[in-house]
């Protein structure tokens, strides 16, 4: 995977998280929406997202984060 591809994936991930946080604030009092994020591998580069998930950061902002491992 090239550096340019990794940057694109990181930007898409960041924008998806920001968008989900924006819409999640409107969902208070309702069932929490799920944010599914496709990853290619279960690698160290995704570690910060897993830590945030385990610490409840995504729930704090009003949604459930679920990583999905994609097979190629």
Secondary structure, DSSP 8 states (H G I E B T S, - for coil): --HHHHHHHHHHHHHHHHHHHHHHGGGTTS--EEEEEEES---GGGHHHHHHHHHTHHHHTTEEEEEEE---
